[in-house]
Structures are given as structure tokens and as C-alpha cells.
Amino acid sequence: MSARTRFSRVVVVFAILVLGVWCGHVAAQGFAGLGEDAAGFAEVVPGKAITFPEDLGAHPDYRIEWWYVTANLKDAAGTPYGVQWTLFRQANTPGPQREGWASQQVWLGHAAVTTAGAHRFAETLARGGIGQAGVTAEPFQAWIDDWSFARIDGAAGLAATTLAAKGKDFSYALQLRSDRALVLHGDRGFSRKSERGQASYYYSQPFFTVAGTLTLDGRTVDVTGQAWMDREWSSQPLASDQKGWDWFSLHLPGGEKLMLFQLRGAAEAPFRSGSWIGADGAVAVLANDDIELTPGETRVMAGRRLPVHWTVEVKSRGLRIETAPLNAESWMDTIFRYWEGPISFRGSHAGVGYLEMTGYE
């Protein structure tokens, strides 16, 4: 690591600790401070048109956003793997965008590879304004240091992309392809997160097919499978008393896709929503009372008890399934800590997907 990189990392960590970006003292304002007051930042409002390729890129006037890819993969022997690639951007102050080292943008990358026997993860930080991290819409490229999620030359939008990251004992280099349109959640991309007005702009590409290589402890394996990309941006996605969420992305056997989430409050019942995505890409919004998410077997990690098995029901679609983790110890021991890992499910439907759980104490 160069002296310049070490210096920039020190600056970023100092900014996080002092300014409270993704920091412990904002935990009372929801997971990772996402429920804290967002005065001065751009607001998420219904009716705003999401357009491409513009909205593939960054939205620096909003406080928080992320580019999130999860993949369920297998090798030639059928051994399952999970891959995560995430880039977060957070602005520590609102107002006109400043250049260079004066930039108010902070970037954070998470990468992981999960097997039945191990959960490997890495984290990297970057300061905005100096080229160390960023996202461009056309051609699409998201990067932090040498981690990248980028359009393959000649492809349109996200039709063909590469995905790469590495940690101390793992790396991956994947190609993702899809001929499907991006999926807008909620009301044409306006995704409510509470009954009190909190919301995000939210779309996905759940139809990626994947091929590439994983390298684990120096051994390289060829893998194939399917991936799901999520994009959200907001300035206050949680209400102040919402402590975290449980989020599912599921690949169903008929080619349909299912996204479900619940946001847990301190006193009120969880706020639930989701999207049933047909094999043809048609989207049906799932209402709160159509969804049941019931926690099952738990596991203690980092002093927190988390439900690693779930019963999931969507009444209108006749879906009732039981989920199980590939690795129950899929704990991301990062700046803000959470559980993220591949799952399988069986019942009325069978398949694979991903589960994320945040805000457990």
C-alpha cells in the first residue's frame, strides 16, 4: 500500500469517527444513522421519473446511496457459493458539491465470498473528490480502489458488466449479463419505508446470469449462477425509531423473482413491502398485509441474537417457504455490522437467494 493510500485512509477514518458518518453515536437514529435528520439534503418525493442511463450514476445531493450486487453461484461439482459486492456513498454535509479534498463525499466498499465452511469479507474506504472512488453513468463504471462494477465495452447500460473485488484470502472476477429491463420497485421507483413518509428511490436488475472465477486461499474455481443488483438512494430512508431491516431477494423456480423487506420499529409492527417480479419482468407491488415474515432458529454473533432461519409467506401468490443459510455465520464485522449471506428455501417453492439483516442489538 502506498503512502498516499495510507494517508487517505487515515483521513477517511478520522472523518468517519469525528463527523459521525456510519458511526456508533448515531445508532439511536436507526441502523447506521439512516433515520437521522436530513435537513438540507435533497428529498425523496413521489412522481419523480427514474431515467437511464442517468440514474445508474451517483446522486451527491442525497445523503446516502448504494450499488449492491449479490450472486448465488456453483462450481462444476455443484458446490454452492455466495458473492457480495457493495459500494456505498454518503455525504457528511449538504450543500453545493466541493472539489478535491474539500469534497463532502465518503465512499465505502464491502465485498464477501461465502461457502458452507467460511465467510470471507473485506472493507475499503475512500475520500470523494480525488478519484479514489466514484460512479459514472455513461459508460457505467463504479469503483473503489481496484474493486469495480463496470460496463463491458460496447454493451448498453447494464446489459453486460464485469464485477471484481479482492480481500486478504479471496478474490473474484465475474461477468454479468441480462437482456431484461431494470425493475422499478414501489410506485415507479418510489419505495416507501414507513407510514410517516420515509422513502427511497429503488430499482433492481434481478435477472443477471453470471460466469467467472473465484479464488479462495490461492485456489481458483470456475463458477456460474445468477445475480441480483439493487440500487437505492435517499436522504432519510428510515424513521427515527426504525432500528434495522430484514431484506430478501429470491430466485424462484419458474423464473420469477421476489423482493421482500421489513423495517423493524421500537414499538410499532414492522413495515413490510415487496415486489413480485414475473419471469417476463412485469412487477406487482406486494402490500404490508400480504406479507408474513416469521423468524425461526437464531444464532448469537458479536453479542447479538439473529434469526438465521425464516418462514416467508406471500398470501396472494400462494407462497409459503422456509429459508436456511448456506453459512449461518455470515456476519459482516465491518464499520457498521450486519448479517449478509446466501440462502436456500423450500416449501411451496424452492430456490436460492440472499438475506440481509441489520440493526440487531
MOBEL-V793839 format. One record per backbone hydrogen bond with DSSP energy under -1.0 kcal/mol. NH is the residue of the N-H (numbers start at 0). CO is the residue of the C=O. E is the energy in kcal/mol with one decimal. If there is no record, write none. Layout:
nh = {NH | NH}
co = {CO | CO}
e = {E | E}
This chain:
nh = {5 | 6 | 7 | 8 | 9 | 10 | 11 | 12 | 13 | 14 | 15 | 16 | 17 | 18 | 19 | 25 | 26 | 28 | 32 | 33 | 34 | 35 | 40 | 41 | 54 | 55 | 56 | 61 | 63 | 64 | 65 | 66 | 67 | 68 | 69 | 70 | 71 | 72 | 73 | 74 | 77 | 80 | 81 | 82 | 83 | 84 | 85 | 86 | 87 | 88 | 89 | 90 | 91 | 101 | 102 | 105 | 106 | 107 | 108 | 109 | 110 | 111 | 112 | 113 | 114 | 119 | 121 | 123 | 125 | 127 | 133 | 135 | 140 | 141 | 142 | 143 | 144 | 146 | 147 | 148 | 149 | 150 | 151 | 154 | 158 | 160 | 161 | 162 | 163 | 164 | 166 | 170 | 171 | 172 | 173 | 174 | 175 | 176 | 177 | 182 | 184 | 186 | 187 | 188 | 189 | 190 | 192 | 199 | 200 | 201 | 202 | 203 | 204 | 207 | 208 | 209 | 210 | 211 | 212 | 213 | 214 | 215 | 216 | 218 | 220 | 222 | 223 | 224 | 225 | 226 | 227 | 228 | 229 | 230 | 231 | 232 | 233 | 237 | 241 | 242 | 245 | 246 | 247 | 248 | 249 | 250 | 251 | 254 | 256 | 257 | 258 | 259 | 260 | 261 | 262 | 263 | 265 | 270 | 272 | 273 | 274 | 275 | 276 | 277 | 280 | 283 | 285 | 289 | 290 | 291 | 293 | 295 | 298 | 300 | 303 | 305 | 307 | 308 | 310 | 311 | 312 | 313 | 314 | 316 | 317 | 318 | 320 | 321 | 322 | 323 | 325 | 330 | 331 | 333 | 337 | 338 | 339 | 340 | 342 | 343 | 344 | 345 | 347 | 350 | 352 | 353 | 354 | 355 | 356 | 357}
co = {1 | 2 | 3 | 4 | 5 | 6 | 7 | 8 | 9 | 10 | 11 | 12 | 13 | 14 | 15 | 22 | 23 | 25 | 29 | 30 | 28 | 32 | 37 | 60 | 50 | 52 | 53 | 58 | 233 | 88 | 231 | 86 | 229 | 84 | 227 | 82 | 225 | 80 | 223 | 78 | 74 | 72 | 113 | 70 | 111 | 68 | 109 | 66 | 107 | 64 | 105 | 62 | 103 | 98 | 99 | 89 | 125 | 87 | 123 | 85 | 121 | 83 | 119 | 81 | 117 | 112 | 110 | 108 | 106 | 104 | 142 | 140 | 135 | 148 | 133 | 146 | 131 | 143 | 163 | 141 | 161 | 139 | 159 | 151 | 155 | 175 | 149 | 173 | 147 | 171 | 169 | 214 | 164 | 212 | 162 | 210 | 160 | 208 | 158 | 203 | 201 | 189 | 185 | 184 | 186 | 199 | 197 | 190 | 232 | 188 | 230 | 182 | 228 | 226 | 176 | 224 | 174 | 222 | 172 | 220 | 170 | 218 | 168 | 215 | 213 | 211 | 73 | 209 | 71 | 207 | 69 | 204 | 67 | 202 | 65 | 200 | 63 | 33 | 238 | 263 | 261 | 355 | 259 | 353 | 257 | 351 | 255 | 251 | 276 | 249 | 274 | 247 | 272 | 245 | 270 | 243 | 240 | 262 | 260 | 285 | 258 | 283 | 256 | 281 | 277 | 275 | 273 | 286 | 287 | 312 | 310 | 308 | 305 | 303 | 300 | 298 | 296 | 296 | 293 | 320 | 291 | 318 | 289 | 313 | 314 | 313 | 311 | 345 | 309 | 343 | 341 | 328 | 337 | 331 | 331 | 356 | 329 | 354 | 352 | 323 | 350 | 321 | 319 | 344 | 342 | 248 | 340 | 246 | 338 | 244}
e = {-2.5 | -2.5 | -2.4 | -2.3 | -2.1 | -2.3 | -2.3 | -2.8 | -2.5 | -2.4 | -2.6 | -2.6 | -2.7 | -2.5 | -1.2 | -1.4 | -2.1 | -2.3 | -2.2 | -2.0 | -3.0 | -1.7 | -2.0 | -2.6 | -2.8 | -2.2 | -1.5 | -2.1 | -2.6 | -1.9 | -2.2 | -2.2 | -2.6 | -2.9 | -2.3 | -2.4 | -2.6 | -2.7 | -2.4 | -1.5 | -2.0 | -2.6 | -2.3 | -2.1 | -2.4 | -2.5 | -2.7 | -2.3 | -3.3 | -2.5 | -2.7 | -2.3 | -2.6 | -1.5 | -2.0 | -2.6 | -2.8 | -2.2 | -3.2 | -2.2 | -2.1 | -1.9 | -2.2 | -2.8 | -3.2 | -2.8 | -2.5 | -2.1 | -2.4 | -2.7 | -2.2 | -2.5 | -1.9 | -2.5 | -2.4 | -1.8 | -2.7 | -2.2 | -2.1 | -2.6 | -2.0 | -2.6 | -2.8 | -2.4 | -2.6 | -2.7 | -2.8 | -2.3 | -2.7 | -1.4 | -3.1 | -1.6 | -2.2 | -2.3 | -2.7 | -2.8 | -2.7 | -2.2 | -2.2 | -3.2 | -2.1 | -2.5 | -1.2 | -1.9 | -1.4 | -3.1 | -3.0 | -2.1 | -2.5 | -2.4 | -2.2 | -2.5 | -2.5 | -1.1 | -2.7 | -2.4 | -1.7 | -2.0 | -2.3 | -2.4 | -2.9 | -2.8 | -2.2 | -2.0 | -2.9 | -2.8 | -2.1 | -1.7 | -2.0 | -1.9 | -2.8 | -2.2 | -3.1 | -2.7 | -1.5 | -1.6 | -2.6 | -1.6 | -1.8 | -2.2 | -2.1 | -2.6 | -3.1 | -2.2 | -2.8 | -2.9 | -2.5 | -1.7 | -2.7 | -2.3 | -2.3 | -2.1 | -2.4 | -2.0 | -2.5 | -2.4 | -1.1 | -2.2 | -2.0 | -1.0 | -2.5 | -2.8 | -3.2 | -3.2 | -2.3 | -2.4 | -2.6 | -1.5 | -1.4 | -2.2 | -2.8 | -2.9 | -2.5 | -3.1 | -2.3 | -2.8 | -1.9 | -1.4 | -2.5 | -2.4 | -2.6 | -2.2 | -2.0 | -1.1 | -1.2 | -1.9 | -2.6 | -2.9 | -2.9 | -2.5 | -2.5 | -2.0 | -3.5 | -1.8 | -1.3 | -2.6 | -2.4 | -2.1 | -2.2 | -2.6 | -2.2 | -1.7 | -2.5 | -1.8 | -2.2 | -2.4 | -2.3 | -2.3 | -2.6 | -2.5}
